[in-house]
Amino acid sequence: MSDSDLREEIQNKANAYFDYMVQVRRHLHKNPEVSFKEFETTEYIRHELKKIGIETEQPLDTGCIGIIEGGKPGPVIALRADIDALGMDEEGEAKADFASERPGAAHCCGHDAHTANLLGTANILKDLESEIPGKVVLIFQPAEEKLPGGARLIRDSGVLQKHGVEEIYGLHMNPNYAPGEIAFKPGSFMSCTVEFEIEVIGKGGHAATPHLAVDPIVMSAQIINQFQTVVSRSLDPTEPAVITVGKISAGSVHNVIPAKAEMIGTVRAFSMETARFIKKRIEEILKGVTESAGGSYTFQFTEGYPAVVNEAKCTEKLAESARKVLGNEKVIELQRPMMAGEDFAFYQEEFPGSFFFLGSGSDEADSKWSWHHPRYNIDEKAMITGSSLMAGLILGV
């Protein structure tokens, strides 16, 4: 089969499997399971793979991999989808027919669609397995949303090494681009992630006699303000970084100065070296503010995911395949990395690969809400693009 005939066949099959992908996505959306608890989701995926004749393995308690042996010699390429939901409730009339039936769990990041997209891709590739050069490893990965990250655990299990994986590719739905579009970037693509927890310890007292207390709220306000100078005054201006306090908690009533305040947050940078420098500056600020006020502190700094760095050859291979499948105007090269994090980076520490965004935002589907927003949704037509692109990448057309 010629490349052009194969591209047409892939597109036809992506359209033919669209209803199936929608059915899978909506089933998963109604039945979300949070990180490390994806037991029913895993069984569902294994059942779907078995139906189409794909052997599976389960190296962890949740998640699985599927193997397709091609009919021609070639590389071993892995394709990854994450399967976990977020621990939150959702909103939105556009999802009313398939809204989450489990309070406190919702697919408000698109992982249901990532899974459905990869199952659609699996069907296309199984139909065309005689045309596949090499072997395909389908990774249905748990726990992208929670440290230590399912990608790290899958990588460290040895299952990918056992199958001789040589390249790896993954995608994420992105509401900032339309269905039919993808966005990619060679080199630094997404940041490393760090989480911190701080307890500011003062001395409680009556609100009317602050001179007899040590106010942790005032100390916390000074600390947060000083955090904003770390990036602007302590780092090289060409070095991107972010410090965000995501939650602060203190006190209970109007007329009491509490004994302590707690805050949690995140640091984003493109190297752990920079993140560790920020850690040093945070601790210096904590020490200075609390000691000067007569208080103290505790500080926990947990390193999370490394930076997503797309390997040049794999990224060019991805872009070239996308241009053939989608057309040049639909393939967008990003000029700047972003500060969101992704545990896909753990795979890239060992295997060359590339991660990209799949457009999923439209007014029609009410799907331009940001990731992790309770109204987050996807335009399901994005899965036609995603499955045809991933299949084309494997088949080299």
Secondary structure, 3 states (H helix, E strand, C coil): CCHHHHHHHHHHHHHHCHHHHHHHHHHHHHCCCECCCCHHHHHHHHHHHHHCCCEEECCCCCCEEEEEECCEEEEEEEEEEECCEECCCCCCHHHHHHCCCCCCCECCCCHHHHHHHHHHHHHHHHHCHHHCEEEEEEEEECCCCCCCCHHHHHHHHCHHHHCCCCEEEEEEEECCCCCCCEEECCEEEECEEEEEEEEEECECEECCCHHHCECHHHHHHHHHHHHHHHHHHHCCCCCCEEEEEEEEEECCCCCEECCEEEEEEEEEECCHHHHHHHHHHHHHHHHHHHHHHCCEEEEEEEECCCCEEECHHHHHHHHHHHHHHHCHHHEEECCCCECCCCCHHHHHCCCCEEEEEEECCCCCCCCCCCCCCCCCCCCCCHHHHHHHHHHHHHHCC
